[in-house]
């Protein structure tokens, strides 16, 4: 699903929908990582290799990615709004 959303974000007609789906997935990841950290779990997410442990750095990385997605979504929505004004 992540790969599909990464591809779909490059298609202008569905970029906003793909960004929203990415935002929802990132929110789920942040909640899951936070929950694991609160419980003191020592988990390996396997994202970038076998020794990739879940920790505060992974949480901060996901928050940073989420902020980028939010910014991109805001820019795309502003473009869409401007396009609608031009059509009127």
Residue pairs with C-beta under 8 A, 6 or more apart in sequence:
1 21
1 25
2 25
5 18
5 21
5 22
5 25
6 22
8 14
8 15
8 17
8 18
8 21
9 15
9 18
9 19
9 22
11 18
15 76
16 73
16 76
16 77
16 80
19 69
19 72
19 73
19 76
20 73
22 69
23 66
23 69
23 70
23 73
26 62
26 65
26 66
26 69
27 66
29 62
30 59
30 62
30 63
30 66
33 54
33 58
33 59
33 62
34 59
36 43
36 54
37 54
37 55
37 56
37 59
41 54
42 53
42 54
43 53
43 54
44 50
44 51
44 52
44 53
44 54
45 52
45 53
45 54
45 58
46 52
47 58
52 58
